[in-house]
Amino acid sequence: MAKIAALGAYLYQSLLAFGLLIVVSHLLPASDYVAYSLFVAIVQFADIVCFQWIRAASTRFYPGPDEASEKAERGVIMAELTGSAGICLLGAFLAPLFGAPVWLGLIGALAAILQGAGELHLTMLRFRQEFRLFSWLQGARATILAAATITGAAIRPDLAHVLAGVLAGNLIYCVIAWALSRRVLPLSVRWQSDIARRNLVYGGVSAGAGVATLLVPLALKTIFLSTLGAAAAGPMLALDLLQRPFVMIMSSLQAIRFPELVALFDRQGDSEAFRTELGRFYALVVGFSLIGAAGMVALLDLAARVVIPTGLQESFLRTAPFVMLLALLRALVQNMLPTPAHLQRRLPAILGLAALDCILTCAGALVAALLIPGSDRAIAAGTAAGAAAALALGLVVLRRHSFAMPWPPVLLSGAALALSWLSVRWFAGNLWLATGTALAAALLLSARPALTLVRWIAR
């Protein structure tokens, strides 16, 4: 049940973050909200640059096969965190070069450091499989940050007070997290050059792969905008909205199941038990992705009529099916294919898969834009075709490690997606009938595989 609670904590965090954006956008004047949005983006970028490599290394090497290795890893990770925090703080003094005051740079650096430390702490708890404490802290963090940010905006609706709330929320959370976990993760700083060098190489490559992955949406938006101009708003909105459910599904599954795979592989190697668990992990990733896609297909038309602005609905609906397919394929490329490479620490494969995804997906969009200029549907279809090519080529890497794939829940989940899509097509002239039939088909066919997959998570 602790793992199910951890999944719930991820869902709670996602919903609260979405609601926070809506509340802050209503409390702040437009100019201050733009500055706040830019501040959040810069803090996230600083967090990735300074701390992502440490988190990536900790997901592979912490806690290690025994107590001694855990203690050594934790000491080096703390030393690396301290050094990266110092570099981040020094970077704040470069703020005037970008037209920002030093005080704003310092607040941003402190927020990035506290955010990075909090994320790293939660990562270490997950990979130590302390899911009860992780779930509580994950929910507490989302609540504290939202409450502190909204309180700052409510006291005075300007940028300074909102940033004070962001900083206070991060600081309060870090103090609470340390107090509650000091016995589970006692603080220690210890330097071992061999461990640090290994972490830097592995973490740097993994972080580089993450940057390549993040470049794809930016490149696709650039292609849409340069090709379609103002008409790109609909497809860009589809890119923003339809990838989020898959990101949430994948991040939560990675958080819950990947730590067990790492521990099992490090302790037993390529054993029969490991091959069974690896196959179940793949089934979880594919099965829940297909179930999520089935529900999205069923609700897409109705949700678009309710949520999407009237002027964007037509272009949104033209491109949404291909964008959804793109999101599904990229979720598999990013979260299933690199698993053997991460376990075996094959760094060229990790970076190669990310580059393959980035290059082929963007190439598909460019080729479609050149062949059928001015067609948003063609560009969206091209992106999906590029992602499909990346998945097909990436399957070669997946086969480098044997696994026992349990097919029944995957096939039933695929049937749920297929029947949901067919229902929408059959009753295309009646919105309510199409939505109801597709949703009923998705729920009925996905109930059994979903129950099986949830049991595998909880065990």
C-alpha positions as CSV (number, residue, x, y, z in Angstrom):
1,M,0.0,0.0,0.0
2,A,3.0,2.3,0.6
3,K,3.7,2.3,-3.1
4,I,0.1,3.0,-4.0
5,A,0.3,6.0,-1.7
6,A,3.4,7.1,-3.4
7,L,1.5,7.1,-6.8
8,G,-1.2,9.1,-5.1
9,A,1.3,11.6,-3.9
10,Y,2.5,12.2,-7.4
11,L,-1.1,12.7,-8.6
12,Y,-1.7,15.1,-5.7
13,Q,1.4,17.1,-6.5
14,S,0.5,17.4,-10.2
15,L,-3.0,18.6,-9.5
16,L,-1.8,21.1,-6.8
17,A,0.8,22.5,-9.2
18,F,-1.8,23.0,-11.9
19,G,-4.1,24.7,-9.4
20,L,-1.3,26.9,-8.1
21,L,-0.7,28.4,-11.5
22,I,-4.3,29.3,-11.9
23,V,-4.5,31.0,-8.5
24,V,-1.3,32.9,-8.8
25,S,-2.3,34.1,-12.3
26,H,-5.5,35.6,-10.8
27,L,-3.7,37.2,-7.9
28,L,-0.8,38.8,-9.7
29,P,-1.0,41.6,-12.3
30,A,-0.1,40.4,-15.8
31,S,3.4,41.9,-15.8
32,D,4.3,40.4,-12.4
33,Y,2.9,37.0,-13.4
34,V,5.1,37.1,-16.5
35,A,8.1,37.8,-14.3
36,Y,7.1,35.1,-11.9
37,S,6.7,32.5,-14.7
38,L,10.2,33.5,-16.0
39,F,11.7,33.2,-12.5
40,V,10.2,29.7,-12.1
41,A,11.6,28.7,-15.5
42,I,15.1,30.0,-14.6
43,V,15.1,28.3,-11.2
44,Q,14.2,25.0,-12.9
45,F,16.9,25.4,-15.4
46,A,19.5,26.2,-12.7
47,D,18.3,23.2,-10.8
48,I,18.8,20.9,-13.8
49,V,22.3,22.4,-14.6
50,C,23.6,22.2,-11.1
51,F,21.9,19.2,-9.5
52,Q,20.4,16.9,-12.1
53,W,23.6,15.0,-12.6
54,I,23.7,14.2,-8.8
55,R,20.1,13.0,-8.9
56,A,20.8,10.9,-12.0
57,A,23.8,9.2,-10.3
58,S,21.9,8.6,-7.1
59,T,19.1,6.8,-9.0
60,R,21.7,4.3,-10.2
61,F,24.2,3.9,-7.4
62,Y,22.3,4.7,-4.1
63,P,22.0,3.0,-1.8
64,G,24.2,0.2,-3.2
65,P,24.4,-3.5,-2.5
66,D,25.2,-3.2,1.2
67,E,25.3,-0.9,4.3
68,A,28.9,0.2,3.8
69,S,28.4,1.2,0.2
70,E,25.2,3.1,1.2
71,K,27.2,5.1,3.8
72,A,29.9,5.9,1.3
73,E,27.5,6.9,-1.4
74,R,25.5,9.2,0.9
75,G,28.7,10.9,2.1
76,V,29.9,11.6,-1.5
77,I,26.4,12.7,-2.6
78,M,26.3,15.3,0.2
79,A,29.7,16.6,-0.7
80,E,28.7,16.9,-4.4
81,L,25.5,18.7,-3.3
82,T,27.5,21.1,-1.2
83,G,29.9,21.9,-4.1
84,S,27.1,22.3,-6.6
85,A,25.2,24.6,-4.3
86,G,28.3,26.8,-3.9
87,I,28.7,27.1,-7.7
88,C,25.0,27.9,-8.0
89,L,25.3,30.6,-5.4
90,L,28.3,32.1,-7.2
91,G,26.3,32.2,-10.4
92,A,23.8,34.5,-8.8
93,F,26.3,37.4,-9.1
94,L,26.1,37.1,-12.9
95,A,22.5,38.3,-12.8
96,P,23.4,41.9,-13.7
97,L,24.8,40.6,-17.0
98,F,21.3,39.5,-17.9
99,G,19.6,42.7,-16.8
100,A,18.5,41.5,-13.4
101,P,19.5,42.8,-9.9
102,V,21.8,40.8,-7.7
103,W,19.2,40.3,-5.0
104,L,16.9,38.6,-7.6
105,G,19.8,36.4,-8.6
106,L,20.5,35.4,-5.0
107,I,16.8,34.6,-4.4
108,G,16.8,32.5,-7.5
109,A,20.0,30.7,-6.5
110,L,18.7,30.0,-3.0
111,A,15.4,28.7,-4.4
112,A,17.2,26.5,-6.9
113,I,19.5,25.1,-4.1
114,L,16.6,24.3,-1.8
115,Q,14.6,22.8,-4.6
116,G,17.5,20.7,-5.8
117,A,18.3,19.6,-2.2
118,G,14.6,18.7,-1.7
119,E,14.4,16.7,-4.9
120,L,17.6,14.9,-4.2
121,H,16.4,14.0,-0.7
122,L,13.2,12.6,-2.1
123,T,15.1,10.6,-4.7
124,M,17.3,9.0,-2.1
125,L,14.3,8.1,0.0
126,R,12.7,6.4,-3.0
127,F,15.7,4.4,-3.9
128,R,16.1,3.4,-0.3
129,Q,12.4,2.3,-0.7
130,E,11.2,4.4,2.2
131,F,7.9,4.9,0.4
132,R,5.7,5.8,3.4
133,L,8.0,8.7,4.4
134,F,8.5,9.6,0.8
135,S,4.7,9.8,0.1
136,W,4.1,12.0,3.2
137,L,7.0,14.4,2.4
138,Q,6.0,14.6,-1.3
139,G,2.5,15.6,-0.4
140,A,3.7,18.0,2.4
141,R,6.1,19.6,0.0
142,A,3.5,20.4,-2.6
143,T,1.1,21.7,0.1
144,I,3.7,23.9,1.8
145,L,5.0,25.4,-1.4
146,A,1.5,26.2,-2.7
147,A,0.4,27.7,0.6
148,A,3.5,29.8,1.0
149,T,3.4,31.1,-2.5
150,I,-0.3,32.0,-2.3
151,T,0.2,33.6,1.1
152,G,3.0,35.8,-0.3
153,A,0.8,36.9,-3.2
154,A,-2.2,37.5,-0.9
155,I,-0.2,39.7,1.5
156,R,0.8,41.9,-1.4
157,P,0.3,41.0,-5.1
158,D,3.7,41.7,-6.5
159,L,6.8,39.8,-7.6
160,A,8.8,40.4,-4.4
161,H,6.2,38.9,-2.1
162,V,5.5,35.9,-4.3
163,L,9.2,35.1,-4.4
164,A,9.5,35.5,-0.7
165,G,6.7,33.0,-0.4
166,V,8.5,30.6,-2.8
167,L,11.7,30.9,-0.8
168,A,10.0,30.5,2.6
169,G,8.1,27.5,1.4
170,N,11.2,25.7,0.2
171,L,13.1,26.5,3.4
172,I,10.2,25.3,5.7
173,Y,9.9,22.1,3.7
174,C,13.7,21.4,3.9
175,V,13.7,21.9,7.6
176,I,10.7,19.5,8.1
177,A,12.2,16.9,5.7
178,W,15.5,16.9,7.6
179,A,13.8,16.6,11.0
180,L,11.7,13.7,9.9
181,S,14.4,11.7,8.1
182,R,17.5,12.4,10.1
183,R,17.6,8.9,11.4
184,V,16.8,7.3,8.0
185,L,19.2,9.5,6.1
186,P,21.8,10.9,8.6
187,L,23.8,13.7,7.2
188,S,27.4,13.0,6.4
189,V,29.9,14.6,4.1
190,R,32.7,12.3,2.8
191,W,34.8,12.7,-0.3
192,Q,35.9,9.7,-2.4
193,S,37.4,10.6,-5.7
194,D,36.6,7.3,-7.4
195,I,32.9,7.5,-6.5
196,A,32.7,11.2,-7.3
197,R,34.3,10.6,-10.7
198,R,31.9,7.8,-11.5
199,N,28.9,9.9,-10.5
200,L,30.1,12.8,-12.6
201,V,30.5,10.6,-15.7
202,Y,27.3,8.7,-15.4
203,G,25.3,11.6,-14.0
204,G,26.6,14.0,-16.7
205,V,25.7,11.7,-19.5
206,S,22.2,11.0,-18.0
207,A,21.6,14.7,-17.5
208,G,22.8,15.4,-21.1
209,A,20.2,12.8,-22.3
210,G,17.6,14.6,-20.3
211,V,18.5,18.0,-21.9
212,A,18.2,16.4,-25.4
213,T,14.8,15.0,-24.4
214,L,13.6,18.5,-23.2
215,L,14.8,20.1,-26.5
216,V,12.2,18.2,-28.6
217,P,9.1,20.1,-27.5
218,L,10.9,23.4,-27.9
219,A,12.1,22.4,-31.4
220,L,8.7,21.2,-32.5
221,K,7.1,24.5,-31.3
222,T,9.7,26.4,-33.3
223,I,8.8,24.4,-36.4
224,F,5.1,24.9,-36.0
225,L,5.5,28.6,-35.3
226,S,7.9,29.3,-38.2
227,T,5.7,27.3,-40.6
228,L,2.2,28.3,-39.5
229,G,2.7,31.6,-37.8
230,A,-0.3,32.6,-35.6
231,A,-2.1,29.4,-36.8
232,A,0.4,27.4,-34.7
233,A,-1.5,28.2,-31.5
234,G,-3.7,25.2,-31.7
235,P,-1.0,22.6,-32.3
236,M,1.2,24.2,-29.7
237,L,-1.6,24.0,-27.1
238,A,-2.0,20.3,-28.0
239,L,1.7,19.8,-27.3
240,D,1.5,21.6,-24.0
241,L,-1.6,19.7,-22.7
242,L,-1.5,16.2,-24.2
243,Q,2.0,15.2,-23.1
244,R,1.4,16.0,-19.4
245,P,-0.7,12.8,-18.6
246,F,2.1,10.5,-20.0
247,V,4.8,12.5,-18.2
248,M,2.9,12.0,-14.9
249,I,2.3,8.2,-15.6
250,M,6.0,7.6,-16.4
251,S,7.5,9.7,-13.7
252,S,5.4,8.0,-11.0
253,L,6.1,4.5,-12.4
254,Q,9.8,5.2,-12.6
255,A,9.8,6.5,-9.0
256,I,8.1,3.4,-7.6
257,R,9.5,0.5,-9.6
258,F,12.9,1.5,-10.9
259,P,14.6,1.5,-7.4
260,E,13.6,-2.2,-7.0
261,L,15.1,-3.0,-10.4
262,V,18.4,-1.4,-9.6
263,A,18.7,-3.1,-6.2
264,L,17.7,-6.5,-7.7
265,F,20.2,-6.2,-10.6
266,D,23.0,-5.1,-8.4
267,R,22.5,-7.9,-5.9
268,Q,21.5,-10.8,-8.2
269,G,22.6,-9.8,-11.7
270,D,20.8,-11.4,-14.6
271,S,18.8,-13.8,-12.6
272,E,15.4,-15.3,-13.4
273,A,13.8,-13.2,-10.7
274,F,15.3,-10.1,-12.2
275,R,14.1,-11.0,-15.7
276,T,10.6,-11.5,-14.4
277,E,10.6,-8.1,-12.6
278,L,12.1,-6.3,-15.7
279,G,9.3,-7.8,-17.8
280,R,6.7,-6.6,-15.3
281,F,8.2,-3.1,-15.3
282,Y,7.9,-3.0,-19.1
283,A,4.3,-4.3,-18.9
284,L,3.5,-1.5,-16.3
285,V,5.0,1.2,-18.6
286,V,3.2,0.0,-21.8
287,G,0.0,-1.1,-20.1
288,F,-0.7,2.1,-18.2
289,S,0.4,4.2,-21.2
290,L,-2.2,2.4,-23.4
291,I,-4.9,2.7,-20.7
292,G,-4.2,6.4,-20.3
293,A,-4.3,6.9,-24.1
294,A,-7.7,5.0,-24.3
295,G,-9.2,7.4,-21.8
296,M,-7.8,10.4,-23.5
297,V,-9.1,9.3,-26.9
298,A,-12.6,8.8,-25.4
299,L,-12.7,12.2,-23.7
300,L,-10.7,14.3,-26.3
301,D,-13.5,15.7,-28.4
302,L,-15.7,16.6,-25.4
303,A,-12.9,18.1,-23.4
304,A,-11.8,20.2,-26.4
305,R,-15.3,21.7,-26.7
306,V,-15.3,22.6,-23.0
307,V,-11.7,23.7,-22.3
308,I,-10.1,24.8,-25.6
309,P,-10.9,28.4,-26.7
310,T,-13.3,28.4,-29.6
311,G,-10.9,29.9,-32.1
312,L,-8.4,27.1,-31.5
313,Q,-10.7,24.1,-31.3
314,E,-10.5,23.2,-35.0
315,S,-6.7,23.2,-35.3
316,F,-6.4,21.6,-31.9
317,L,-8.7,18.7,-32.9
318,R,-7.0,18.2,-36.2
319,T,-3.6,17.8,-34.7
320,A,-4.5,16.3,-31.3
321,P,-4.6,12.6,-32.3
322,F,-1.1,12.8,-33.8
323,V,0.3,14.7,-30.8
324,M,-1.2,12.1,-28.5
325,L,0.4,9.3,-30.5
326,L,3.7,11.3,-30.4
327,A,3.4,11.6,-26.6
328,L,2.7,7.9,-26.2
329,L,5.6,6.8,-28.4
330,R,8.1,9.2,-26.8
331,A,7.0,8.0,-23.3
332,L,8.1,4.5,-24.3
333,V,11.3,5.7,-26.0
334,Q,12.3,7.7,-22.9
335,N,11.3,5.3,-20.1
336,M,11.4,1.8,-21.4
337,L,14.1,1.6,-24.0
338,P,17.0,3.1,-21.9
339,T,16.3,0.8,-18.9
340,P,18.9,-1.9,-19.8
341,A,21.5,0.7,-20.7
342,H,21.0,2.4,-17.3
343,L,21.3,-0.9,-15.4
344,Q,24.4,-1.9,-17.3
345,R,25.8,1.6,-17.3
346,R,26.2,1.7,-21.1
347,L,26.6,5.5,-21.4
348,P,26.8,5.7,-25.2
349,A,23.5,3.9,-25.5
350,I,21.8,6.2,-23.0
351,L,23.0,9.3,-24.9
352,G,22.3,7.7,-28.3
353,L,18.7,6.9,-27.5
354,A,18.0,10.4,-26.4
355,A,19.7,11.8,-29.5
356,L,17.8,9.4,-31.7
357,D,14.5,10.5,-30.2
358,C,15.4,14.2,-30.6
359,I,16.8,14.0,-34.2
360,L,14.2,11.6,-35.7
361,T,11.2,13.3,-34.1
362,C,12.3,16.8,-35.3
363,A,13.3,15.5,-38.7
364,G,9.8,14.0,-39.2
365,A,8.3,17.4,-38.5
366,L,10.7,19.2,-40.8
367,V,10.2,16.8,-43.7
368,A,6.4,17.0,-43.4
369,A,6.6,20.8,-43.3
370,L,8.7,20.8,-46.5
371,L,6.5,18.3,-48.3
372,I,3.1,19.7,-47.3
373,P,3.8,23.4,-46.4
374,G,1.1,25.1,-44.3
375,S,-0.6,21.9,-43.0
376,D,-0.7,21.6,-39.3
377,R,-2.0,18.0,-39.5
378,A,0.9,17.0,-41.8
379,I,3.5,18.4,-39.4
380,A,1.9,16.7,-36.4
381,A,1.8,13.4,-38.4
382,G,5.4,13.9,-39.3
383,T,6.4,14.2,-35.6
384,A,4.5,11.0,-34.8
385,A,6.2,9.2,-37.7
386,G,9.6,10.4,-36.5
387,A,8.9,9.2,-32.9
388,A,7.7,5.8,-34.3
389,A,11.0,5.5,-36.2
390,A,13.0,6.2,-33.0
391,L,11.0,3.6,-31.1
392,A,11.6,1.0,-33.9
393,L,15.3,1.6,-34.0
394,G,15.5,1.8,-30.2
395,L,14.0,-1.7,-29.8
396,V,17.5,-3.0,-30.8
397,V,18.9,-1.7,-27.6
398,L,16.0,-3.1,-25.6
399,R,16.8,-6.6,-26.8
400,R,20.3,-6.4,-25.4
401,H,18.9,-7.7,-22.1
402,S,16.6,-10.6,-21.8
403,F,13.3,-10.3,-20.0
404,A,10.0,-12.2,-19.4
405,M,7.2,-10.1,-20.7
406,P,3.7,-10.8,-19.3
407,W,1.6,-10.1,-22.4
408,P,-2.1,-10.5,-21.3
409,P,-2.4,-7.1,-19.5
410,V,-0.6,-5.4,-22.3
411,L,-2.8,-6.9,-25.0
412,L,-6.0,-6.1,-23.1
413,S,-4.8,-2.5,-22.6
414,G,-4.1,-2.3,-26.3
415,A,-7.6,-3.6,-27.1
416,A,-9.1,-0.9,-24.8
417,L,-7.3,1.8,-26.8
418,A,-8.3,0.3,-30.1
419,L,-12.0,-0.1,-29.2
420,S,-12.1,3.4,-27.7
421,W,-10.7,4.8,-31.0
422,L,-13.1,2.8,-33.1
423,S,-16.1,4.0,-31.0
424,V,-15.1,7.6,-31.5
425,R,-14.9,7.0,-35.3
426,W,-18.1,5.0,-35.6
427,F,-20.2,7.6,-33.7
428,A,-18.4,10.7,-35.0
429,G,-21.6,12.5,-35.7
430,N,-22.9,12.3,-32.2
431,L,-20.5,13.8,-29.6
432,W,-22.2,12.4,-26.5
433,L,-22.8,9.0,-27.9
434,A,-19.2,8.7,-29.2
435,T,-17.8,9.9,-25.9
436,G,-20.0,7.6,-23.7
437,T,-19.4,4.5,-25.9
438,A,-15.7,5.1,-26.1
439,L,-15.4,5.7,-22.4
440,A,-17.4,2.7,-21.5
441,A,-15.3,0.5,-23.8
442,A,-12.1,1.9,-22.3
443,L,-13.2,1.3,-18.7
444,L,-14.6,-2.2,-19.3
445,L,-11.5,-3.5,-21.2
446,S,-8.9,-1.8,-19.1
447,A,-10.4,-2.7,-15.7
448,R,-8.8,-6.2,-15.5
449,P,-5.3,-5.2,-16.7
450,A,-5.3,-2.1,-14.5
451,L,-6.1,-4.3,-11.5
452,T,-3.3,-6.7,-12.4
453,L,-0.8,-3.9,-12.9
454,V,-1.8,-2.2,-9.6
455,R,-1.3,-5.5,-7.8
456,W,2.2,-5.7,-9.2
457,I,3.0,-2.2,-7.9
458,A,1.6,-3.0,-4.4
459,R,3.4,-6.3,-3.9
